[in-house]
């Protein structure tokens, strides 16, 4: 795990399966290379939870600065719980699946059978 401080209140932590953006001490966005497709998200996800204007600015700037496309993509909005799942090293594939028609299908795991 590598930490990279971008500014006073912005840090990126590079995990094995994702890079996670923290604004202050809260994970708010991520880049998941395995989720890259030809769609608009380009592997970027962001929290759907509304934080401060400053945090929104942190997310937008990070995507703009790190995206290799000429115009930055819209990041897919996912729940804060899902961002935290990714930040804790959870696999993207365990919770989501790219639809062949575009977009994301959420996978809800079945409870373990007894």
Rosetta silent file (secondary structure, phi, psi, omega in degrees, C-alpha in Angstrom):
SEQUENCE: XXXXXXXXXXXXXXXXXXXXXXXXXXXXXXXXXXXXXXXXXXXXXXXXXXXXXXXXXXXXXXXXXXXXXXXXXXXXXXXXXXXXXXXXXXXXXXXXXXXXXXXXXXXXXXXXXX
SCORE:     score description
SCORE:     0.000 S_00000001
   1 L     0.000  128.031  178.111    0.000    0.000    0.000 S_00000001
   2 E  -114.778  136.706  176.220    1.419    3.383   -1.030 S_00000001
   3 E  -105.472  138.055  174.452    0.234    6.735    0.323 S_00000001
   4 E  -134.404  113.473  178.375    0.544    9.899   -1.722 S_00000001
   5 E   -80.539  122.724 -179.206   -0.404   13.209   -0.161 S_00000001
   6 E   -90.958  -40.733  177.157   -1.769   15.517   -2.879 S_00000001
   7 E  -154.203 -173.397 -174.892   -2.497   18.517   -0.677 S_00000001
   8 L   -53.935  -37.990 -175.579   -3.124   19.347    2.965 S_00000001
   9 L  -120.786   16.306 -176.863   -6.421   17.443    3.117 S_00000001
  10 E  -128.798  127.060  179.885   -6.224   15.106    0.112 S_00000001
  11 E  -135.058  144.473  171.759   -4.488   11.722    0.015 S_00000001
  12 E  -114.935  131.274  176.268   -4.482    8.861   -2.460 S_00000001
  13 E  -112.588  123.448  179.923   -3.824    5.354   -1.211 S_00000001
  14 E   -94.676  113.936  177.823   -2.778    2.831   -3.847 S_00000001
  15 L  -100.879  178.224  179.963   -4.030   -0.667   -3.020 S_00000001
  16 L   -62.303  -37.769 -174.263   -3.543   -3.877   -4.984 S_00000001
  17 L  -112.108   -2.739 -176.102   -6.859   -3.519   -6.846 S_00000001
  18 L  -163.167  159.541  167.737   -7.649    0.211   -6.650 S_00000001
  19 E  -110.653  128.120 -174.071   -6.429    3.711   -5.928 S_00000001
  20 E  -115.363  129.216  177.490   -8.624    5.398   -3.337 S_00000001
  21 E   -91.334  128.558  174.984   -8.996    9.152   -2.895 S_00000001
  22 E  -110.925  130.589  171.158   -9.428   10.429    0.649 S_00000001
  23 E  -109.153  120.114 -168.653  -10.727   13.912    1.341 S_00000001
  24 L    60.111 -119.689  179.167   -9.783   14.736    4.913 S_00000001
  25 L  -112.413   17.962 -174.232  -10.021   11.237    6.467 S_00000001
  26 E  -113.279  127.821  174.065  -12.914    9.939    4.368 S_00000001
  27 E   -70.452  128.691 -174.020  -12.635    7.732    1.275 S_00000001
  28 E  -128.291  -13.596 -179.367  -14.708    9.475   -1.402 S_00000001
  29 E  -159.744  164.630  179.069  -13.635    8.128   -4.807 S_00000001
  30 E  -153.528  156.151  170.863  -11.599    5.382   -6.425 S_00000001
  31 E  -117.404  122.348 -177.900   -9.987    4.311   -9.655 S_00000001
  32 L  -117.356  101.639 -177.343  -10.355    0.584  -10.349 S_00000001
  33 H   -54.880  -35.692 -178.764   -8.252   -0.528  -13.337 S_00000001
  34 H   -70.511  -11.802 -179.369  -10.184   -3.796  -13.695 S_00000001
  35 H   -97.238    2.551 -179.532  -13.405   -1.785  -14.137 S_00000001
  36 L   -68.807  132.157  174.007  -12.189    0.156  -17.154 S_00000001
  37 L  -141.147 -168.439 -179.731  -14.372   -0.323  -20.199 S_00000001
  38 L   -84.125    0.269 -178.287  -15.294    1.722  -23.212 S_00000001
  39 L   -77.760 -170.163 -172.852  -18.069    3.476  -21.313 S_00000001
  40 L   -75.537  -23.256 -171.111  -18.058    6.874  -19.713 S_00000001
  41 L   -78.059  -27.530  178.427  -16.719    5.900  -16.291 S_00000001
  42 L    53.528   26.524  177.509  -13.208    4.802  -17.368 S_00000001
  43 L    90.160    1.042  179.734  -12.865    2.941  -14.070 S_00000001
  44 E   -93.881  136.503  173.364  -13.620    5.909  -11.793 S_00000001
  45 E  -129.365  151.954  178.693  -16.237    5.687   -9.045 S_00000001
  46 E  -140.482  155.844  179.571  -17.284    8.342   -6.563 S_00000001
  47 E   -67.425  144.258  175.323  -19.500    8.418   -3.512 S_00000001
  48 L   -86.346  -11.432  178.610  -23.128    9.343   -3.994 S_00000001
  49 L   -70.486  134.409 -179.942  -23.120   10.844   -0.490 S_00000001
  50 L   -83.425  115.657  175.423  -23.075   14.628   -0.570 S_00000001
  51 L  -103.387 -157.974 -178.507  -20.087   15.987    1.329 S_00000001
  52 L   -74.015  165.229  174.921  -18.815   19.566    1.336 S_00000001
  53 H   -59.594  -36.948  178.729  -18.215   21.695   -1.739 S_00000001
  54 H   -62.573  -45.350  179.274  -14.499   21.366   -0.988 S_00000001
  55 H   -63.925  -41.800  176.311  -14.671   17.558   -1.062 S_00000001
  56 H   -58.265  -41.636  176.705  -16.602   17.641   -4.339 S_00000001
  57 H   -63.031  -39.339  177.016  -13.824   19.851   -5.705 S_00000001
  58 H   -59.740  -45.455 -179.208  -11.193   17.367   -4.487 S_00000001
  59 H   -62.795  -51.219 -177.055  -12.947   14.527   -6.346 S_00000001
  60 H   -60.722  -42.502 -179.242  -13.401   16.478   -9.582 S_00000001
  61 H   -66.042  -42.273 -179.639   -9.803   17.728   -9.613 S_00000001
  62 H   -61.814  -45.892  179.256   -8.359   14.263   -8.927 S_00000001
  63 H   -63.055  -45.751 -179.825  -10.329   12.678  -11.756 S_00000001
  64 H   -60.848  -42.295 -176.797   -9.412   15.507  -14.117 S_00000001
  65 H   -74.544  -27.863 -174.585   -5.718   15.353  -13.172 S_00000001
  66 H  -102.231  -15.800 -178.267   -5.349   11.564  -13.329 S_00000001
  67 L   -74.461  137.283 -179.384   -7.547   10.635  -16.275 S_00000001
  68 L   -92.258    9.147  177.251   -5.657    9.999  -19.496 S_00000001
  69 L   -89.686  156.680 -179.222   -8.611   11.012  -21.679 S_00000001
  70 L   -63.718  -42.556  174.438   -8.861   14.386  -23.345 S_00000001
  71 L  -117.758  125.891 -176.241  -12.089   15.184  -21.514 S_00000001
  72 L   -58.731  142.892 -179.188  -12.486   13.630  -18.050 S_00000001
  73 L   -79.442  164.535  168.446  -15.285   11.088  -17.714 S_00000001
  74 L   -78.935  131.848  177.680  -18.205   11.197  -15.348 S_00000001
  75 L   -81.114  144.702  176.210  -17.438    8.865  -12.486 S_00000001
  76 E   -68.626  128.952  177.503  -20.024    6.246  -11.614 S_00000001
  77 E   -84.679  127.239  175.770  -21.766    7.171   -8.357 S_00000001
  78 E  -129.853  168.270 -175.257  -21.873    4.378   -5.798 S_00000001
  79 L   -68.414  159.201  176.174  -22.818    4.367   -2.125 S_00000001
  80 H   -60.892  -38.175  177.618  -20.460    5.527    0.616 S_00000001
  81 H   -59.365  -39.931 -179.968  -20.560    1.965    2.004 S_00000001
  82 H   -69.989  -37.225  175.112  -19.316    0.652   -1.345 S_00000001
  83 H   -61.961  -43.249  179.453  -16.493    3.223   -1.467 S_00000001
  84 H   -65.618  -35.670  175.476  -15.491    2.129    2.039 S_00000001
  85 H   -59.436  -46.200  178.898  -15.626   -1.527    0.933 S_00000001
  86 H   -64.898  -42.896 -178.569  -13.169   -0.733   -1.869 S_00000001
  87 H   -63.184  -27.623  178.612  -10.986    1.337    0.502 S_00000001
  88 L   -87.327    9.574  177.313  -10.726   -1.637    2.846 S_00000001
  89 L    91.897    7.052  178.512   -9.352   -3.756    0.016 S_00000001
  90 L   -66.687  144.170 -177.580  -12.661   -5.299   -1.018 S_00000001
  91 L   -77.825  134.220  175.831  -12.795   -6.547   -4.571 S_00000001
  92 H   -59.066  -44.038 -176.044  -14.835   -4.568   -7.055 S_00000001
  93 H   -63.326  -24.630 -179.497  -15.846   -7.774   -8.843 S_00000001
  94 H   -69.739  -25.556 -174.206  -17.389   -9.170   -5.667 S_00000001
  95 H  -112.787  -21.053 -174.598  -20.016   -6.453   -5.553 S_00000001
  96 E  -137.768  159.233  177.254  -20.477   -5.279   -9.131 S_00000001
  97 E  -143.834  133.121  177.441  -20.449   -6.591  -12.677 S_00000001
  98 E   -71.904  132.077  177.026  -20.218   -4.613  -15.908 S_00000001
  99 L   -81.456  138.609  177.022  -23.258   -5.151  -18.081 S_00000001
 100 L   -63.540  -16.852  178.511  -22.563   -5.977  -21.736 S_00000001
 101 L   -91.270    0.850 -177.501  -25.178   -3.337  -22.571 S_00000001
 102 L   101.296  149.497 -179.636  -23.286   -0.692  -20.600 S_00000001
 103 L    88.451 -171.743 -173.693  -23.556    0.343  -17.002 S_00000001
 104 E  -126.073  140.167  174.050  -23.213   -1.697  -13.871 S_00000001
 105 E  -107.808  128.704  178.454  -25.307   -4.469  -12.360 S_00000001
 106 E   -83.637  132.051  179.071  -25.102   -4.736   -8.593 S_00000001
 107 L   -99.992  123.629  176.719  -24.539   -8.268   -7.312 S_00000001
 108 L  -105.253  112.529 -177.113  -26.154   -9.092   -3.993 S_00000001
 109 L   -62.990  145.829  176.367  -24.464  -12.180   -2.520 S_00000001
 110 L   -78.547  146.135  176.631  -26.691  -14.999   -1.323 S_00000001
 111 L   -63.684  149.821  177.788  -26.518  -15.832    2.381 S_00000001
 112 L   -62.798  138.991  178.899  -24.430  -18.891    3.216 S_00000001
 113 L   -82.444  146.275 -179.734  -26.487  -22.060    3.359 S_00000001
 114 L  -104.632    0.000    0.000  -26.568  -23.984    6.594 S_00000001
